[in-house]
């Protein structure tokens, strides 16, 4: 399994180079609905030149981590900032010797691939009952939005910790959801990941966070090293994370958008199988041909080789994009 995961290429959302290769005659501009990123970004502030011209001070990073702790209901000492959640997904498997890893899936493929690249034996499992040294859960899950109760995750973390194991909980899509997070009191051996770019629509900033108790968070922080997060990311991140009102309004507005998207997909014959506030996942009798139809119309959505009927769509960014999507779905 590990060798297969190391060799197998992973298809990601947001790859407009692939979209243009697949559909070279599609009209521009593309409407990229293949990601789960908030299409209405946080209004980034004008930045002082010093954010670009000097190395961030320790106090700068500490203020960012304090803002993240406040947003996630965590203690500042339990939060470590990194240049994106993906960087943490790649880093964490290298912090312990090879062992048995159980990834609850299907889910975001980079988790299994990263553990495999680091030499671990990886299995995709339906729940956390499998014997393993490491458990990995995406909560809410991508792409079906499945949510595991915090009490079940805490119990799994306790079982793993008894034998020196870890539980990694990826809460990348938790910010705008009514999900009980483990950030407040992470159980021993539990490492929680939080994404900044998805919630705030600023994926290019490359900012993410790990949340864990000691000694695990200290291990992660030392492995990240100094100056890993850029000055601009610190400046924008700490302002956005402190803006609780914006986050509440975004959750309400994107929730209305998700309901609107459900209506469009159902009217096009889709069966909604799950999702989050930032994306919806549906099965279609003609999933592959619908993917092609939308691509030729300049609308890129997420497909799944293991489930050809299934498509995942992010939220359109504006009324023009909503109109194009609705028209394309009607014309199929």
C-alpha positions as CSV (number, residue, x, y, z in Angstrom):
1,X,0.0,0.0,0.0
2,X,2.8,2.5,0.9
3,X,4.6,2.0,-2.4
4,X,1.3,2.5,-4.4
5,X,0.6,5.7,-2.5
6,X,4.1,7.0,-3.2
7,X,3.7,6.4,-6.9
8,X,0.1,7.4,-7.5
9,X,-0.3,11.0,-8.7
10,X,-2.9,12.9,-6.7
11,X,-5.4,15.2,-8.5
12,X,-6.2,18.4,-6.6
13,X,-8.8,21.0,-7.0
14,X,-7.8,24.4,-8.3
15,X,-5.6,23.1,-11.1
16,X,-6.7,25.4,-14.0
17,X,-3.7,24.2,-16.0
18,X,-5.4,20.8,-16.1
19,X,-8.7,22.4,-16.9
20,X,-7.2,24.2,-19.9
21,X,-5.5,21.0,-21.0
22,X,-8.7,19.0,-20.8
23,X,-10.9,21.6,-22.4
24,X,-8.7,23.9,-24.6
25,X,-11.7,25.4,-26.4
26,X,-13.5,26.4,-23.2
27,X,-14.4,30.1,-22.8
28,X,-12.4,32.3,-20.5
29,X,-12.5,33.3,-17.7
30,X,-12.8,30.0,-16.1
31,X,-15.2,29.6,-13.1
32,X,-13.2,27.4,-10.8
33,X,-15.6,25.4,-8.5
34,X,-13.1,22.6,-8.0
35,X,-11.9,23.8,-4.6
36,X,-13.5,24.3,-1.2
37,X,-12.1,27.8,-0.7
38,X,-14.3,30.6,0.4
39,X,-15.0,32.6,-2.9
40,X,-15.5,35.8,-1.0
41,X,-12.1,36.6,0.6
42,X,-11.4,38.5,3.7
43,X,-10.6,42.2,2.8
44,X,-6.9,42.1,3.3
45,X,-5.4,45.3,4.7
46,X,-2.7,47.5,3.2
47,X,0.5,46.3,4.7
48,X,3.5,48.3,6.0
49,X,6.6,47.8,4.0
50,X,8.3,46.3,7.0
51,X,6.2,43.2,6.6
52,X,8.1,42.5,3.4
53,X,11.5,43.9,4.2
54,X,12.4,42.4,7.7
55,X,12.3,39.0,9.3
56,X,9.3,38.5,11.5
57,X,10.1,39.0,15.2
58,X,9.1,36.4,17.8
59,X,6.6,38.8,19.1
60,X,5.0,39.0,15.7
61,X,4.6,35.2,15.5
62,X,3.3,35.1,19.1
63,X,0.6,37.7,18.3
64,X,-0.5,35.6,15.3
65,X,-0.7,32.4,17.4
66,X,-2.6,34.3,20.1
67,X,-5.2,35.5,17.5
68,X,-5.5,31.9,16.2
69,X,-5.9,30.6,19.8
70,X,-8.7,33.1,20.4
71,X,-10.4,32.1,17.1
72,X,-10.1,28.4,17.8
73,X,-10.8,28.4,21.5
74,X,-7.3,27.1,22.3
75,X,-4.5,28.2,24.6
76,X,-1.8,30.2,22.8
77,X,0.9,27.8,24.2
78,X,-0.9,25.0,22.3
79,X,-0.8,26.7,18.9
80,X,2.0,26.6,16.3
81,X,1.8,28.5,13.0
82,X,3.0,27.0,9.7
83,X,3.2,28.0,6.1
84,X,-0.1,26.2,5.2
85,X,-1.8,23.1,6.5
86,X,-0.3,21.0,3.6
87,X,3.2,21.8,5.0
88,X,2.1,20.3,8.3
89,X,0.5,17.2,6.6
90,X,3.9,16.6,5.0
91,X,5.9,17.3,8.2
92,X,4.0,15.4,10.9
93,X,4.7,11.9,9.5
94,X,8.5,12.6,9.7
95,X,8.3,13.2,13.4
96,X,8.2,9.6,14.5
97,X,9.5,6.2,13.3
98,X,7.6,4.2,10.7
99,X,4.5,2.5,12.1
100,X,0.9,1.5,11.2
101,X,-1.3,4.4,10.1
102,X,-5.1,4.2,9.8
103,X,-6.7,7.0,7.7
104,X,-10.5,7.2,7.9
105,X,-11.6,7.5,4.3
106,X,-12.2,8.1,1.6
107,X,-10.8,11.5,2.3
108,X,-8.2,14.1,1.3
109,X,-5.6,11.9,-0.4
110,X,-2.5,13.8,0.8
111,X,-2.8,12.4,4.3
112,X,-2.3,8.8,3.3
113,X,0.3,9.8,0.7
114,X,2.4,11.8,3.1
115,X,2.5,9.0,5.7
116,X,3.5,6.5,3.0
117,X,6.3,8.8,1.7
118,X,7.7,8.9,5.2
119,X,7.9,5.1,5.3
120,X,4.8,4.2,7.3
121,X,2.4,1.4,6.5
122,X,-0.9,3.0,5.6
123,X,-4.5,1.6,5.4
124,X,-7.7,3.4,4.5
125,X,-10.4,2.4,7.0
126,X,-14.1,3.1,7.6
127,X,-13.6,4.1,11.3
128,X,-11.1,4.4,14.1
129,X,-11.5,0.8,15.4
130,X,-8.6,-0.6,13.4
131,X,-5.4,-1.5,15.3
132,X,-2.8,1.2,14.4
133,X,-0.1,3.5,15.9
134,X,-1.5,6.6,14.2
135,X,-5.1,7.5,13.4
136,X,-6.0,10.3,10.9
137,X,-9.4,11.8,10.6
138,X,-10.6,14.8,8.5
139,X,-13.5,16.4,10.5
140,X,-15.7,17.6,8.7
141,X,-14.6,15.2,6.0
142,X,-13.7,16.1,2.5
143,X,-15.5,15.4,0.2
144,X,-18.7,14.1,2.0
145,X,-18.8,16.4,5.0
146,X,-19.1,13.5,7.5
147,X,-18.6,14.7,11.1
148,X,-17.3,12.5,14.0
149,X,-18.4,13.5,17.5
150,X,-15.7,15.0,19.6
151,X,-16.3,12.4,22.4
152,X,-15.6,9.6,19.9
153,X,-12.4,11.3,18.7
154,X,-11.2,11.9,22.3
155,X,-11.8,8.2,23.1
156,X,-9.8,7.2,20.1
157,X,-7.0,9.5,21.0
158,X,-6.9,8.0,24.5
159,X,-6.7,4.5,23.1
160,X,-3.8,5.5,20.8
161,X,-2.0,7.4,23.5
162,X,-2.0,4.4,25.8
163,X,0.4,2.7,23.4
164,X,2.4,5.8,22.5
165,X,0.3,6.6,19.4
166,X,-1.1,9.8,17.9
167,X,-4.5,10.9,16.6
168,X,-4.3,13.6,13.8
169,X,-7.6,15.5,13.3
170,X,-7.7,17.7,10.3
171,X,-10.3,20.4,11.0
172,X,-9.6,22.3,7.8
173,X,-13.3,23.0,7.1
174,X,-14.5,23.4,10.8
175,X,-14.4,27.2,11.0
176,X,-17.8,27.8,9.4
177,X,-19.5,24.7,10.7
178,X,-21.3,23.8,13.9
179,X,-18.6,21.3,14.7
180,X,-17.3,20.6,18.2
181,X,-13.6,21.2,17.9
182,X,-10.8,19.4,19.9
183,X,-8.7,22.6,19.9
184,X,-10.0,23.7,23.3
185,X,-8.6,20.8,25.2
186,X,-6.6,18.6,22.9
187,X,-6.3,15.1,24.4
188,X,-2.8,13.7,25.0
189,X,-1.3,12.5,21.7
190,X,-3.9,14.4,19.7
191,X,-2.8,16.9,17.0
192,X,-5.4,19.2,15.4
193,X,-4.8,21.0,12.1
194,X,-6.6,24.2,11.2
195,X,-6.6,25.9,7.8
196,X,-6.6,29.7,7.3
197,X,-6.8,30.0,3.6
198,X,-10.0,28.0,3.0
199,X,-12.1,30.0,5.6
200,X,-10.7,33.4,4.7
201,X,-10.5,32.9,0.9
202,X,-6.7,33.7,1.0
203,X,-5.2,30.3,0.0
204,X,-2.2,32.0,-1.7
205,X,-1.1,33.4,1.7
206,X,-0.1,29.9,2.8
207,X,-1.0,29.8,6.5
208,X,-2.1,27.0,8.7
209,X,-1.9,26.0,12.4
210,X,-1.3,22.9,14.5
211,X,-2.9,22.7,17.9
212,X,-1.8,20.2,20.6
213,X,-0.7,19.9,24.2
214,X,2.8,19.5,25.4
215,X,5.1,17.8,24.6
216,X,3.7,17.2,21.1
217,X,3.2,20.9,20.2
218,X,6.8,21.6,21.2
219,X,8.0,18.8,18.9
220,X,6.0,20.3,16.0
221,X,7.2,23.8,16.7
222,X,10.8,22.8,16.7
223,X,10.4,20.9,13.5
224,X,8.7,23.9,11.7
225,X,11.8,26.0,12.6
226,X,12.3,29.7,12.7
227,X,10.8,32.2,10.2
228,X,8.6,29.6,8.5
229,X,5.6,32.1,8.3
230,X,6.1,35.2,6.2
231,X,5.7,38.7,7.5
232,X,2.7,39.4,5.2
233,X,1.0,36.2,6.3
234,X,1.4,37.1,9.9
235,X,0.1,40.7,9.4
236,X,-3.0,39.6,7.5
237,X,-3.6,36.4,9.5
238,X,-3.7,38.1,12.9
239,X,-6.1,40.8,11.7
240,X,-8.4,38.3,10.0
241,X,-8.4,35.8,12.9
242,X,-9.3,38.5,15.4
243,X,-12.3,39.5,13.3
244,X,-15.0,37.3,14.8
245,X,-17.8,39.4,13.3
246,X,-16.6,38.8,9.8
247,X,-16.3,35.1,10.5
248,X,-19.9,34.9,11.8
249,X,-21.2,36.8,8.8
250,X,-19.3,34.6,6.4
251,X,-20.7,31.5,8.0
252,X,-24.3,32.8,7.5
253,X,-23.7,34.1,4.0
254,X,-21.9,30.9,2.8
255,X,-24.6,28.8,4.4
256,X,-27.2,30.5,2.3
257,X,-25.0,30.0,-0.8
258,X,-24.6,26.3,0.0
259,X,-28.4,25.9,0.2
260,X,-28.8,27.7,-3.1
261,X,-26.2,25.3,-4.7
262,X,-28.0,22.3,-3.3
263,X,-31.2,23.5,-5.1
264,X,-29.4,23.9,-8.4
265,X,-27.8,20.4,-8.1
266,X,-31.0,18.8,-7.2
267,X,-32.9,20.4,-10.1
268,X,-30.2,19.0,-12.4
269,X,-30.8,15.5,-11.1
270,X,-28.1,15.4,-8.5
271,X,-28.4,13.5,-5.2
272,X,-26.7,15.4,-2.5
273,X,-24.4,13.1,-0.5
274,X,-22.9,15.7,1.8
275,X,-20.5,18.6,1.9
276,X,-19.8,21.6,4.1
277,X,-20.7,25.3,4.0
278,X,-17.9,25.8,1.4
279,X,-18.6,22.9,-1.0
280,X,-21.4,20.5,-1.9
281,X,-21.0,16.9,-3.1
282,X,-23.6,15.1,-5.3
283,X,-24.0,12.0,-7.3
284,X,-25.3,12.1,-10.9
285,X,-26.4,9.3,-13.2
286,X,-24.3,11.0,-15.9
287,X,-21.4,12.2,-13.6
288,X,-18.5,11.8,-16.2
289,X,-20.5,13.4,-19.0
290,X,-21.6,16.3,-16.8
291,X,-18.0,16.9,-15.7
292,X,-17.2,17.2,-19.4
293,X,-20.2,19.3,-20.3
294,X,-19.4,21.8,-17.5
295,X,-15.7,21.8,-18.5
296,X,-16.5,22.7,-22.1
297,X,-18.6,25.6,-20.7
298,X,-15.6,26.9,-18.8
299,X,-16.7,25.6,-15.4
300,X,-14.2,23.4,-13.6
301,X,-15.5,21.0,-10.8
302,X,-14.0,18.2,-8.8
303,X,-14.3,14.6,-10.0
304,X,-13.4,11.4,-8.3
305,X,-11.9,8.4,-10.2
306,X,-13.0,6.0,-7.5
307,X,-16.6,7.3,-7.7
308,X,-17.3,8.4,-11.3
309,X,-20.9,9.5,-10.5
310,X,-19.7,11.9,-7.9
311,X,-18.9,15.6,-8.4
312,X,-17.9,18.2,-5.8
313,X,-18.7,21.9,-6.4
314,X,-17.5,24.9,-4.5
315,X,-19.5,28.0,-4.3
316,X,-19.7,30.5,-7.2
317,X,-18.1,33.8,-6.4
318,X,-20.6,36.2,-7.8
319,X,-24.0,36.5,-9.5
320,X,-22.6,36.2,-13.0
321,X,-21.0,32.9,-12.1
322,X,-24.2,31.6,-10.5
323,X,-26.0,32.5,-13.7
324,X,-23.5,30.7,-15.9
325,X,-23.6,27.6,-13.7
326,X,-27.4,27.5,-13.7
327,X,-27.6,27.9,-17.5
328,X,-25.0,25.2,-18.1
329,X,-26.8,22.7,-15.8
330,X,-30.1,23.4,-17.7
331,X,-28.5,23.0,-21.1
332,X,-27.0,19.5,-20.5
